[in-house]
Every structure is written in C-alpha cells, then in structure tokens.
Amino acid sequence: MIIVHHLNESRSQRILWLLEELGLPYEIVSYTRDPKTRLAPPELKAIHPLGKSPAITDDGKVIMESGAIVDYIIRRHGGGRLQPDPTTAQYDEYIQWMHYAEGSAMLPLILKGNVAQLGDDAAPLLPRIESEIATHLGYVNAQLGGRAYLLGEELGGADIQMSFVGEVAGRRTNRTSFSNLDRWVRRFQARPAYRAARARGGAYGLAE
C-alpha cells in the first residue's frame, strides 16, 4: 500500500490526483503547515531528513520530490498508463515537461511570492520576475495551442506534474491572459479523479 505523506496546500495534492487517475489504493498521513510561518511541521523529518512534502512510502522505500514520485508511481504501478512508450520521440517531450515544471517554470512564480513580502523594497526586482513569468507562461500557453493536454488529447503524467505551475499562476498573475493555459487548468480540475483527490486531501485553495 502506498502511503502519501500529505502536507496541506502543497504539491502533494497532485500525487493524490495521480493515484486517483490510476485507481490505485493508497493511504494518507496528513500534516499541517504552521499557520504563521507556512512551513511544514518538524514531524515530516521523521519520514525524510529534509522534512519536505510530498513524500511517499512504498514497499519499504521512501521516495521524495514530486517529479521522482510521479515517475516512480507510473513506472511501478501504472501498467503503461499516463506516459508515452519510452522508445518514442513523444517520450522525450514528456520527460522535458517532467523536468521543466520544477526546474524552470516554478522558479519565477515562487520568487514573486517571496519577494512580495519585502514590500516597497521588492520594486527593483519585480519587473524582471514578471518578465520571466510571462515568458514561461507564454511558452506553455503556446504549446497547448490546439491541444487538450500537453502531449495531445489524453491526460498524462506530464500534465499532473505541470498542474501546480498552472494553479500557482492563477495566484501570481492574470492567468486568463493565457487562454490555452487557463482552459487546460480548468479542464483538468473538472476531471472526476482530480475532484476525488481534493475530497480526500482536504482544503486546497489553489483550485478555487
């Protein structure tokens, strides 16, 4: 049985969604952020020394990092679902999205949230951050042109990994300016498995 160490209002929500899409049984151990610092509680360090979420426990192993978890679950438990054939060119595109999500796309979105806490001192930094956000969201928006999902008409693991980017974009900028991206977010948020994951995972403001 896969155990998801689930932190409220975090990237671990997409792991619950993945498990629901695959119809896999799982258990949730829930953790709550500190209401003032918004940091994860120290109890998570008993699972992994970094004390981060998401993390899963499966077959005696602890796996951390969203991309690694998505890859692990699909490879070990997906039965060929939610990813292209590894021998195809489409798989190369899939892998790029999997790494792009946290390697590039999330950075300016995180920076904007953190820098905003500086108040007026953030002013010199914001134009560059806004420019980077526009570049990345514009890229994703263009790639979604004429497609329901990132690789075509079928949902895949890359969409689940990238979903947090699309959702956070709704908090950091006017996502409706990127119409393809906005429709993609609304499309995956309407999926039954996504809604089932929300029901199990608890409050998740990024979907509101």
Rosetta silent file (secondary structure, phi, psi, omega in degrees, C-alpha in Angstrom):
SEQUENCE: MIIVHHLNESRSQRILWLLEELGLPYEIVSYTRDPKTRLAPPELKAIHPLGKSPAITDDGKVIMESGAIVDYIIRRHGGGRLQPDPTTAQYDEYIQWMHYAEGSAMLPLILKGNVAQLGDDAAPLLPRIESEIATHLGYVNAQLGGRAYLLGEELGGADIQMSFVGEVAGRRTNRTSFSNLDRWVRRFQARPAYRAARARGGAYGLAE
SCORE:     score description
SCORE:     0.000 S_00000001
   1 L     0.000  127.876  176.524    0.000    0.000    0.000 S_00000001
   2 E   -76.290  131.406  175.157    1.328    3.415   -0.980 S_00000001
   3 E  -110.601  125.408  177.940    1.324    5.920    1.863 S_00000001
   4 E  -101.403  121.023  175.086    1.279    9.599    0.905 S_00000001
   5 E   -87.815   98.841 -163.678    2.746   11.982    3.472 S_00000001
   6 E  -105.390  118.841  175.658    0.456   14.829    2.575 S_00000001
   7 E   -95.864  133.699 -179.408    1.004   18.456    3.562 S_00000001
   8 L   -61.509  147.903  177.115   -1.990   20.743    3.270 S_00000001
   9 L    52.568   51.455 -175.797   -1.961   23.339    0.475 S_00000001
  10 L  -144.277  179.279  178.762    1.081   21.822   -1.209 S_00000001
  11 L   -61.848  -18.686 -177.777    2.455   19.962   -4.197 S_00000001
  12 H   -67.527  -15.069  176.819    1.449   16.668   -2.619 S_00000001
  13 H   -60.449  -35.543 -178.607   -2.117   17.282   -3.827 S_00000001
  14 H   -71.577  -21.895  175.349   -1.023   16.301   -7.331 S_00000001
  15 H   -71.627  -39.583  174.827    0.265   12.958   -6.029 S_00000001
  16 H   -60.683  -42.550  179.120   -3.197   12.189   -4.675 S_00000001
  17 H   -60.475  -46.429  179.229   -4.613   13.139   -8.075 S_00000001
  18 H   -56.524  -46.464 -178.795   -2.184   10.802   -9.856 S_00000001
  19 H   -63.924  -36.806  177.024   -3.175    7.898   -7.612 S_00000001
  20 H   -68.020  -40.319  177.994   -6.857    8.594   -8.233 S_00000001
  21 H   -60.851  -37.752 -178.895   -6.306    8.712  -12.011 S_00000001
  22 H   -84.750   -8.358 -179.723   -4.617    5.305  -11.847 S_00000001
  23 L    66.613   32.378 -177.520   -7.236    3.907   -9.498 S_00000001
  24 L   -93.081  143.615  175.021   -4.584    2.752   -7.029 S_00000001
  25 L   -72.610  143.550  178.570   -5.259    2.150   -3.346 S_00000001
  26 E  -158.201  161.128  174.454   -3.395    4.475   -1.006 S_00000001
  27 E  -118.555  153.538  178.599   -3.398    5.868    2.489 S_00000001
  28 E  -116.151  130.342  165.969   -2.851    9.450    3.577 S_00000001
  29 E  -109.700  116.700 -171.445   -0.874   10.634    6.570 S_00000001
  30 E   -94.527  144.790  177.002   -1.726   14.313    6.911 S_00000001
  31 E  -132.208  150.469 -176.077    0.494   17.143    8.118 S_00000001
  32 L  -121.616  134.976  177.887   -0.445   20.791    8.657 S_00000001
  33 L   -64.218  151.491  170.348    1.608   23.892    7.937 S_00000001
  34 L   -64.390  127.118 -174.963    2.481   26.285   10.727 S_00000001
  35 L   -63.465  -23.430 -179.574   -0.210   28.990   10.415 S_00000001
  36 L   -93.071  -48.856 -175.365    2.317   31.810   10.844 S_00000001
  37 L   -87.150  -19.630 -175.723    5.426   30.621    9.013 S_00000001
  38 L    66.887   13.299  179.502    3.603   28.417    6.473 S_00000001
  39 L   -86.505  158.335  177.249    6.406   25.889    6.937 S_00000001
  40 L   -69.400  151.671 -179.173    5.948   22.133    7.173 S_00000001
  41 L   -73.539  155.387 -177.967    5.877   20.680   10.689 S_00000001
  42 H   -63.479  -18.679 -179.846    9.011   19.018   12.109 S_00000001
  43 H   -59.522  -26.383  179.168    7.234   15.654   12.169 S_00000001
  44 H   -65.762  -21.875  178.785    7.952   15.270    8.462 S_00000001
  45 H   -68.844  -15.978  174.713   11.657   14.929    9.279 S_00000001
  46 H   -73.814  -19.573  178.089   10.858   11.530   10.749 S_00000001
  47 L   -89.209  -45.681  178.746    9.928   10.468    7.202 S_00000001
  48 L  -146.547  141.739 -176.025   12.846   12.103    5.379 S_00000001
  49 L   -56.178  -27.020  179.651   15.701   14.227    6.780 S_00000001
  50 L   -77.538  -16.127  177.827   14.703   17.214    4.643 S_00000001
  51 L    63.805   35.175 -176.342   11.239   17.291    6.183 S_00000001
  52 L  -109.328  157.470  173.136    9.574   18.054    2.860 S_00000001
  53 L  -127.453  142.763   10.364    6.302   17.042    1.261 S_00000001
  54 L   -81.885  156.194  167.775    5.350   15.292   -0.906 S_00000001
  55 E  -147.246  147.894  175.339    6.920   12.046    0.104 S_00000001
  56 E  -126.274  155.126  171.527    5.573    8.557   -0.268 S_00000001
  57 E  -116.836  128.430 -179.770    6.343    5.277    1.418 S_00000001
  58 E  -151.726  126.500  176.766    6.025    2.161   -0.721 S_00000001
  59 L    53.400   39.982  177.560    7.445   -1.315   -0.283 S_00000001
  60 L    81.251    0.525 -179.043    9.766   -0.129    2.471 S_00000001
  61 E  -108.216  147.754  170.782   11.148    2.770    0.428 S_00000001
  62 E  -107.561  124.664  177.964   10.719    6.495    0.920 S_00000001
  63 E  -116.026  131.318  177.746   10.514    8.490   -2.321 S_00000001
  64 E  -122.472  173.895 -177.337   10.608   12.301   -2.285 S_00000001
  65 L    75.678  123.534 -174.866   10.413   15.076   -4.905 S_00000001
  66 H   -52.435  -50.037 -177.241    7.222   15.412   -6.950 S_00000001
  67 H   -62.108  -41.653  178.877    8.761   14.508  -10.298 S_00000001
  68 H   -65.802  -37.468  179.267   10.503   11.442   -8.897 S_00000001
  69 H   -67.620  -46.137  178.234    7.288   10.339   -7.189 S_00000001
  70 H   -59.030  -46.588  179.373    5.189   10.760  -10.340 S_00000001
  71 H   -61.218  -46.381 -178.270    7.785    8.842  -12.353 S_00000001
  72 H   -60.537  -48.315 -176.653    8.060    6.078   -9.730 S_00000001
  73 H   -64.562  -43.058 -179.961    4.320    5.534   -9.423 S_00000001
  74 H   -65.922  -43.496 -179.948    3.758    5.459  -13.177 S_00000001
  75 H   -66.392  -43.830 -173.692    6.716    3.105  -13.803 S_00000001
  76 H   -84.853  -31.187 -170.985    5.968    0.756  -10.923 S_00000001
  77 H  -128.006   -2.794 -172.735    2.210    0.845  -10.771 S_00000001
  78 L   -82.586  -18.594 -179.837    0.888    2.499  -13.929 S_00000001
  79 L    59.060   36.245  179.057    0.790   -0.515  -16.207 S_00000001
  80 L    85.511    0.295 -178.997    1.801    1.588  -19.207 S_00000001
  81 L   -87.939  154.031  170.859   -0.743    4.321  -18.492 S_00000001
  82 L    68.540   11.587  170.191   -0.150    8.092  -18.394 S_00000001
  83 L  -148.980  151.336  178.369    3.167    8.103  -20.227 S_00000001
  84 L   -70.639  166.710  173.016    4.257    7.508  -23.838 S_00000001
  85 L   -59.475  125.831 -177.440    6.231    4.497  -24.960 S_00000001
  86 L   -60.979  -12.876  179.724    9.837    5.177  -23.813 S_00000001
  87 L   -89.173   -1.443 -174.460   11.132    4.266  -27.277 S_00000001
  88 L  -101.202  160.888  176.255    9.241    7.108  -28.977 S_00000001
  89 H   -65.256  -30.601  179.720   10.074   10.750  -29.632 S_00000001
  90 H   -64.155  -28.835  177.427    6.950   11.732  -27.681 S_00000001
  91 H   -65.388  -36.061  177.456    8.525   10.247  -24.568 S_00000001
  92 H   -62.361  -39.938  176.777   11.397   12.726  -24.929 S_00000001
  93 H   -64.981  -41.503  177.775    8.867   15.559  -24.944 S_00000001
  94 H   -57.534  -46.733 -178.626    7.193   14.017  -21.903 S_00000001
  95 H   -64.432  -37.580  177.718   10.489   13.923  -19.984 S_00000001
  96 H   -59.889  -45.334  177.970   11.188   17.560  -20.835 S_00000001
  97 H   -62.012  -40.060 -178.198    7.863   18.614  -19.286 S_00000001
  98 H   -60.154  -39.669 -179.971    8.539   16.492  -16.225 S_00000001
  99 H   -83.712  -32.685 -177.368   11.818   18.319  -15.561 S_00000001
 100 H   -62.726  -36.138 -174.309   10.682   21.724  -16.766 S_00000001
 101 H   -51.740  -56.107 -177.678    7.921   22.005  -14.157 S_00000001
 102 H   -96.147  -23.827 -177.795   10.184   22.407  -11.149 S_00000001
 103 H   -73.543  -30.425 -176.833   13.478   23.041  -12.912 S_00000001
 104 H  -134.177  -50.828 -168.369   12.385   26.251  -14.664 S_00000001
 105 H   -66.220  -37.199 -175.792    8.696   27.119  -14.647 S_00000001
 106 H   -75.461  -24.753 -171.981    8.111   27.269  -10.893 S_00000001
 107 H   -56.075  -55.143 -178.076   11.113   29.453  -10.049 S_00000001
 108 H   -65.756  -28.613  177.810    9.782   32.903  -11.037 S_00000001
 109 H   -67.967  -40.537  176.296    6.368   32.079   -9.535 S_00000001
 110 H   -66.702  -43.480 -179.018    7.999   31.195   -6.213 S_00000001
 111 H   -59.880  -41.157 -178.585   10.239   34.265   -6.376 S_00000001
 112 H   -62.372  -42.372  178.935    7.283   36.577   -6.893 S_00000001
 113 H   -64.138  -40.598 -178.608    5.558   35.218   -3.808 S_00000001
 114 H   -74.135  -43.729 -177.346    8.669   35.507   -1.660 S_00000001
 115 H   -66.324  -31.846 -179.634    9.840   38.882   -2.953 S_00000001
 116 H   -59.237  -24.566  179.658    6.394   40.395   -2.437 S_00000001
 117 H   -71.415  -10.824  178.633    6.963   40.052    1.290 S_00000001
 118 H   -80.567   -8.637 -179.239    9.669   42.713    1.024 S_00000001
 119 H    67.968 -134.191 -177.601    7.072   45.407    0.390 S_00000001
 120 H   -62.490  -25.324 -179.916    8.433   48.524   -1.334 S_00000001
 121 H   -67.584  -14.818 -179.482   11.923   47.019   -1.376 S_00000001
 122 H   -78.731  -14.807 -172.214   10.679   44.486   -3.934 S_00000001
 123 L   -52.070  -43.773 -178.989   10.115   47.143   -6.609 S_00000001
 124 L   -67.032  -23.252 -175.691   13.517   46.810   -8.361 S_00000001
 125 L   -90.360  -27.835 -170.798   13.140   43.025   -8.641 S_00000001
 126 H   -62.940  -39.832 -179.887    9.555   42.703   -9.765 S_00000001
 127 H   -57.766  -42.672  179.566    9.909   43.754  -13.440 S_00000001
 128 H   -66.568  -41.554  179.292   12.439   41.005  -14.119 S_00000001
 129 H   -64.017  -44.470  179.194   10.361   38.433  -12.247 S_00000001
 130 H   -61.792  -38.867  178.482    7.193   39.461  -14.086 S_00000001
 131 H   -63.060  -42.556  178.956    9.044   39.202  -17.385 S_00000001
 132 H   -65.566  -40.913  177.539   10.209   35.671  -16.566 S_00000001
 133 H   -60.667  -45.827 -179.856    6.705   34.624  -15.541 S_00000001
 134 H   -61.877  -38.475  179.195    5.304   35.973  -18.808 S_00000001
 135 H   -63.412  -48.669 -177.023    7.975   34.139  -20.787 S_00000001
 136 H   -69.259  -44.976 -179.982    7.301   30.783  -19.153 S_00000001
 137 H   -67.447  -34.161  175.693    3.526   31.023  -19.124 S_00000001
 138 H   -63.511  -38.624  177.588    3.596   32.239  -22.720 S_00000001
 139 H   -63.433  -49.375 -179.991    5.647   29.199  -23.679 S_00000001
 140 H   -62.448  -42.139  179.420    3.259   26.764  -22.001 S_00000001
 141 H   -58.420  -43.992 -179.878    0.288   28.597  -23.479 S_00000001
 142 H   -65.441  -39.575 -178.781    1.729   28.287  -26.985 S_00000001
 143 H   -67.846  -24.808  179.126    2.472   24.582  -26.543 S_00000001
 144 L   -86.309   -1.867  179.053   -1.145   23.979  -25.519 S_00000001
 145 L   -59.800  122.421  179.203   -2.472   25.577  -28.703 S_00000001
 146 L    75.319    9.251 -179.379   -4.796   23.091  -30.382 S_00000001
 147 L  -125.182  144.656  173.193   -4.248   20.504  -27.643 S_00000001
 148 L   -77.089  -37.116 -178.495   -6.397   19.426  -24.734 S_00000001
 149 E  -133.613  175.220 -170.031   -3.324   18.346  -22.764 S_00000001
 150 L   -61.455  -32.282 -178.815    0.429   18.868  -23.026 S_00000001
 151 L  -108.386    6.402  179.633    1.071   15.890  -25.289 S_00000001
 152 E   144.049 -136.066 -174.881   -2.207   15.814  -27.172 S_00000001
 153 L   -93.503   -7.926 -177.615   -5.756   14.774  -26.406 S_00000001
 154 L  -112.953  138.107  174.417   -5.029   12.449  -23.495 S_00000001
 155 L   -62.441  142.507  176.013   -4.019   13.378  -19.963 S_00000001
 156 L  -138.677  176.923  178.967   -0.548   12.190  -18.961 S_00000001
 157 H   -58.944  -30.200  179.236    1.881   12.297  -16.085 S_00000001
 158 H   -64.641  -36.962  177.182    3.395   15.478  -17.508 S_00000001
 159 H   -64.689  -40.438  179.832    0.077   17.275  -17.040 S_00000001
 160 H   -66.160  -42.317  178.732   -0.081   16.150  -13.427 S_00000001
 161 H   -66.262  -37.425 -179.260    3.488   17.269  -12.788 S_00000001
 162 H   -81.850  -11.157 -172.510    2.873   20.624  -14.503 S_00000001
 163 H   -59.042  -36.808 -178.247   -0.504   21.181  -12.854 S_00000001
 164 H   -64.501  -34.046  176.440    0.952   23.035   -9.869 S_00000001
 165 H   -60.701  -49.385 -179.371    2.545   25.558  -12.237 S_00000001
 166 H   -62.822  -37.808 -178.482   -0.813   26.299  -13.819 S_00000001
 167 H   -72.913  -43.555  177.904   -2.568   26.572  -10.494 S_00000001
 168 H   -64.582  -33.118  177.707    0.024   28.828   -8.852 S_00000001
 169 H   -57.569  -31.848  178.213   -0.055   31.015  -11.970 S_00000001
 170 H   -67.299  -19.067  177.911   -3.649   31.781  -11.077 S_00000001
 171 H   -95.712  -26.382 -172.800   -2.423   33.350   -7.830 S_00000001
 172 H   -98.472  -14.855 -176.973    0.625   35.178   -9.182 S_00000001
 173 L  -156.798  179.383  175.734   -0.746   36.690  -12.382 S_00000001
 174 L   -85.600   93.462 -174.681   -3.847   37.057  -14.522 S_00000001
 175 H   -64.486  -25.706 -179.481   -3.958   33.526  -15.881 S_00000001
 176 H   -65.481  -15.755  174.630   -6.863   34.326  -18.206 S_00000001
 177 H   -67.681  -17.404  178.809   -4.384   36.328  -20.301 S_00000001
 178 L  -114.317   82.447 -165.360   -3.004   32.924  -21.298 S_00000001
 179 H   -62.589  -39.851  179.293   -6.204   31.417  -22.619 S_00000001
 180 H   -64.698  -42.760  178.755   -4.916   27.977  -23.592 S_00000001
 181 H   -62.959  -44.560 -178.832   -3.223   27.581  -20.220 S_00000001
 182 H   -63.815  -41.784  178.583   -6.309   28.733  -18.350 S_00000001
 183 H   -65.258  -38.293  177.853   -8.567   26.309  -20.241 S_00000001
 184 H   -60.902  -45.839  179.138   -6.118   23.472  -19.564 S_00000001
 185 H   -60.902  -46.963 -178.752   -6.209   24.172  -15.814 S_00000001
 186 H   -65.231  -33.075  179.615   -9.998   24.307  -15.783 S_00000001
 187 H   -66.580  -48.569 -177.360  -10.156   21.130  -17.862 S_00000001
 188 H   -73.637  -28.208  178.457   -8.021   19.034  -15.545 S_00000001
 189 H   -69.457  -18.062  179.263   -9.659   20.495  -12.435 S_00000001
 190 L   -87.661   -6.721 -177.607  -13.000   19.210  -13.755 S_00000001
 191 L   -67.666  140.809  178.650  -11.795   15.603  -14.001 S_00000001
 192 H   -56.054  -39.984 -179.453  -13.503   13.170  -11.613 S_00000001
 193 H   -66.228  -37.373  177.179  -10.152   11.871  -10.338 S_00000001
 194 H   -62.896  -44.485 -179.164   -8.974   15.395   -9.574 S_00000001
 195 H   -67.060  -36.257  177.005  -12.157   16.083   -7.627 S_00000001
 196 H   -64.648  -39.031  178.380  -11.847   12.793   -5.772 S_00000001
 197 H   -65.412  -38.771  177.159   -8.288   13.706   -4.771 S_00000001
 198 H   -63.396  -40.691 -179.377   -9.470   17.077   -3.496 S_00000001
 199 H   -63.744  -36.505 -179.838  -12.145   15.410   -1.419 S_00000001
 200 H   -81.497  -32.589 -173.706   -9.579   13.126    0.188 S_00000001
 201 H   -84.067  -16.590 -179.990   -6.798   15.680    0.540 S_00000001
 202 L    91.862 -166.643 -174.461   -8.746   18.443    2.247 S_00000001
 203 L   -55.159  135.261 -178.957   -8.672   22.184    1.685 S_00000001
 204 L  -148.584   89.606 -172.118   -6.736   23.241   -1.393 S_00000001
 205 H   -62.894  -21.942 -177.343   -7.087   26.933   -2.150 S_00000001
 206 H   -69.854  -13.597  179.068   -5.276   26.790   -5.485 S_00000001
 207 H   -96.951    7.252 -176.050   -8.273   25.054   -7.013 S_00000001
 208 L  -106.985    0.000    0.000  -10.696   27.798   -6.004 S_00000001
